[in-house]
């Protein structure tokens, strides 16, 4: 017998329930009623569920393919989780729910997608955070207490390779996101939370500061080249110098505005003062650290280092392949940059950082390795200060 239209459900205990229709001589039989129900042995993942179902078909002498995996139970109450893979782009949200794919406009209110979510019970939205384009989707899920599974953008390309797919489209990406949610959403899905308004406001000011600073540095390089060129008119040099001075003023106003935002929150203001008590940290680095720590409130020491991209990576295979270790850089690039710059001062004035830096230099380590380790040390000191709320105390003072 040829079994078609197969659907299967993986319950919380790993049991697989499936249902399908039989087709005889090209004619569909029992289109309004199901021919057979069965429960298969333990299968902890959807891929194993599909394999178990295929083996059962083989034992019964049936032909068919379990192609549609629809539901996955997520809690002890027996509620069914409906995964929705969402590929986010600037103008569209391309979705796949295990049955069909749909496209919704990525507009300001996400009205049509919100109506679709209303029709789905116990939805879990699986998507990649793509810059600002996914912020509306996250806000919508947070406002409705919908669980989400947010994948690192590095994951989907590897899923595509594992599935041996040669094509890359929004639709296939949505299907891959859906499949990931079915396989691992039970463990990784979390209820979406509202974005911390203070963190968002600080991120805006830090972004402005970063853009203005980058432009100012470019202008300064051009100014230096013009000064060394005798044929450059003095009026052009003076005008460029005035522009650089104006940019420095804008940078200072960004920092001042960020400090004003922090002062409106008593707890944040206290945390900022504690961070600035650390030798080697200036206002902009302290503000960056404050926004980072508030964004990842529950992170421990190891997680904080990983989120900053300062965690070590190893690459080893067999007895002959041993690549030199390096940091992952899979975290906040801006934070790493600020901490790396801060080590210039911290290696001179911060006792703990200076001891580590000097020990590595004495051991013959390269400058970059020593400064990266110093940046990690500075991050851990700042994390401890933020957690305790106490001001920095030098180890020398503690000894006395």
N, C-alpha and C positions, 0 to 999 in steps of 0.2 A: 504494500500500500504506500502511496506517495502522500506525505503529510505536508500541507502548505499552510501559509498564514500563521506560522507558529509565533506565540508570545510566551515569555517566561517571566516569572517573578522570583527573586531571591529574598527569602524572609530572614528575620533576625537570627534564627538558629542555623542558618546555612542550608535549609531545605529549599529545593527548587520546585516550583509549581508551574506547570506549563499547560497550554491548551492549543489545539490546532484543528484544522479541517482536513478531511481526506478528499482526494481527487481520483476519480476512476475514469479511465478512458477519455481524459480531457474534460470531463464534466464534473463540476463542483457538486459534492453531495453534502447536504446538511448545512447550507449557508447560514441558516438562522439558529442552528443549535451546534454545540460543540460535541465532537465524537468521543473524546476521551480525556480524563484528568488523571494525573499521576503525581506523586511526590518522590523525588530522588534523594539519595543520601547527602551527607554533609558536603557543602561546597561554599567555602568562605568568600570567594570572589566571583564576580560575574563571569570572568573568562572560564573559571572552573565549572560554573553552573552550565555554561554552554557546552563544555566538553562532556560533562556528565550526561546531559540530555542527548548529545550525539551518540554516546556509547549505548544509552538505553535504546535509541532507535536501531542501532546495529544489532543488539541482542534480540529485538523483536522482529528483525527482518524488514524494518521499514526504511524508506528513503525520505530524507528531508533535511533541512538546515535550520537550526534555531537562530533566526536572523534578527529578531526584535526583542531586546531586553528592556522592559518598560519600567519596572519599579524596584526599589531597594529599601528595605525597612531600616530605620535608623535608631529607634529607641525601644526600650522595654515595653512601652505602652502599645506597641504594635502599629504605630502610625507609619504610613507609607511615604517615603521620600520620592518626589518626582524631580529628577534632575533635568536641568535646562542648560545646555551649552550655549554660550553667547559670545560671538566674535564681535568685538567692538571696533568700529571705525569712526571716522569724523562725522559721517552723515547717516550711517545705518547701524542697526543692531541685527545681525544675522543669527538666528536661533535654531536649535535642534533639540527635540524632546524625546527622541527615541522612536517617534512615529513619522514626523514630517518636519521639514524646515520652513521657517517663516522669516520675513524681513520686516523690521519696524524702523521708522525714522528716529534717528538719535537727536530729537529736538529738545527744547528747553524743559518741557514738562514730562516727556516720555508718556504721553497720554495713551496711545494705542498699546504700548508694551505694558503699561499699568493695567489696562483692561484685560490683557491676556493673562497677567499674573493673578488677577482676581478669579479667573476661571480654573486655576490650578491649586490644588490643596497640597500643603506641606512641600512647597517648592524649594529647591536648592539651586541657586544660580551659580554656574561655574564660568568664570571669565578671566581674562588677563587684564591687569591694570595697565592701560595704555595712556600714559600721561594724563592730561586733563579730560580726554574724551570719555573715560570711564567714570568720572566723578559723579555724573548725573545718575548713572546706573547704581553706583554704591549708595548715593543719598536716597534713592527710591527704595532700595532694599532695607536700608537702615530705618526709614520712616515706617515701614510695614513689618519690621522685625523678621525679615526673611533671611534665612541662613545663606551664606555665600562661601564659595571655595575659590580663592584668588590665586591663580597660578603665576609663578615666575615666567616671564616671556621666554626663558631658555627651555622650558619644559616641552612646549608644543612642537618645536622643530624636531626634538628627539623622539617624541611620540610618532611623528610622521615617518621618521626613519624606521622605527620599530614596526610600524604597520606596513612598511614597504610601499608606501604611496609615493607616486612620482609627481602628482599634481598638488598645487597649493592654491586653494581658493578659500573665500570666506566660509562657504558652506562646509568644506572638508575640515576646516579649523573648528567650526562649531561642533561637528560630529566628534572630533577628537577630544574636545573639551567635555562633551557629554559622556564619552566613554571613560574618561579619567574620573569624572564625578561618580559614575556608577561603580568603578573599581575601588576608589579611595575616598569618595566623598563622605562616607560614614564616619571616618576617623578625622578628616581634615576640615569638614564644614563647620563654620562658626557663624553665629548670628551677627549680622552687620551692625556696626555701631556708628553713631553720629560722629562726624569729624570734630575734634577739639577746635573751637573757634579761635582760641588764642594761638594755637599752633598754626592754623591757616593764615591768620593775620601776620604772624611772624614770618611765615614762609614767603608771603608776598613781599615784605620789606627786604628779606634776605635775597630774594630773586632780583629785585630792583638794584640792590647794592652790588650783587655779582655782575649784572650786565653793565652797570656804570663803571665799576672798577676795571672790567675787561676793556672797555672802550678807552678809559683813561690811560691804561698801560700801553695800549696801541698808539695813542696820541703821543705819549712820552717817548716812545721809540722813534716816532716820526720826527718829533721835535729835536731829538739828539742828532738825527741824521741831517736835518736842515741846518742846525747850528754849525756842524762840521763842513757844510758846503758853502763856500764863500759867495756863490752866485745866488743864494736864496735871499729874496728881499726881506729886510728887517720887519716890514709891516706884516708879512705872513708869519714870521716867527713870533711876533708880539701877539698876533691874533690867536695863534695856536696855544701860546702860553696862557692867554686869558681863558680859552676854552678848557684847558686842563685845570685851572684854578676853579672854574665853575663846576667841573665834575667832582672835584674834591669836596666842594660845598654840598653837592647833592648826596655824596656818600655820607657825609656827616649828618645830613638831615634824615637819611634812611635809618642810621643807627639811633638817632635821637627819637625818631618816631617809634621804632621798635621798643626802646626803653620806656616810652610813654605808655605803650600798649601793655607792657609787663607790669608797670606800676599800678595799673587798674586792677590787677589781681594780686592780693596780698601774699598768697602762697607762692606764686610765680616770682614776685619781687624778692621774697626772702631767698628762694632758690638761686636766683641770679646773683645776689650779693654773696652767697656762699660759694658759688662757682668762681666768681671774680676774685675771691680771696686766695685762689690757687696761684702760686707764682708761675708766670709764663703764660697765663690766659688773659687776653684782653677782652674788651666789650663784644666784638663781633664773634669771636670764638665761643665766648660764654653764652651768647644768645643762640648761636647755632646748636650748642650742646643742650641748652634748655629745651629748645623746640624738639630736638631728637629724643631726649629722655621722656618728654611728655607724650610724644607720639607712640612710643613703645614702653608704656608704663610698667608692664609686668615682666619685662626682660631681665634675666639674670646676667651675671658677668660674661659667661660664654656667649650667650645670645647677643649681648650688646656688642661684643667684639665682632661677631659674625655680621651683625646688621651694619656695622661700620666698614665691613670688608677688610678687616685687619686680621682675620683668622688665617692660620697657616694651612697650606695645601701640600700634600705629598703625592708623588707619582712614582710608583714602583711596580715592576712586573718581572717575575722570575728572579734570576740572580744577576742579570746583566743590565737591566733598565732601572736606573736610579737617578731620576732628574733632580736638579737642585730645587729645594723647597722655596716657595714664594707665598705671598699673601693672596687671598682669593680675589680681592677687589670686587666682590659681589655685594656691595652695600652702598652706603651714601658716599658718593664721590666728593661732594662738597665738604662733608665732615672730615674725611681723610685729608683733604687739602688744608683745611684750617688747622687741624692737629699737627700736620707735618710742618707747617709754617711756624706754629707755636713752639715746636721743639728747639728752634734757634734760641729763643729766650729761656725756655724751661731748662735746657741743658746747662745753662749758666746759673740760674737763680733758684731752681727747684732742686732741693737736696736729693730726693728719691730718684728723680729723672736723671740728674747729673751723675749719680753713682752708677746707674744702669748704663747710661751712654758711655761713660768713661771705661767701664769694665769691658764693654764690647769693643771699643776702640783699642784698648790695650791688648785684647785677644786677637787683633788683626782683622776685625770685621770691617767691611766697606762702610763708607759714610752713610750710604742710603739704608743699609741694613740696621745700623745703629740708630739712625733717626726714626726709622719705622718702628723699631722696638720701643723707642722713647715715646712715640706717638701713642702706641698701644698702652704703655704705662700711664701716660697722661689721661687717656680715656678712662681707664679703670679707677684712677684717683678721682676723677670728676664724677664717675658713676657712684662711687662710695659716698662722696660729699653730697650728691643729690639725694641719695637714699636716706642718709642720716639727717640732713639738714644742718649739720654743724659746719663751722668754718674750718679752713685748712689749718692744721697744726704741723709744724715742721718736726721730723723725727729727731732733730737735734734738741729741740725744746722739750720733747717728750722724755728724752734720756736724762735731761737735767731736772 
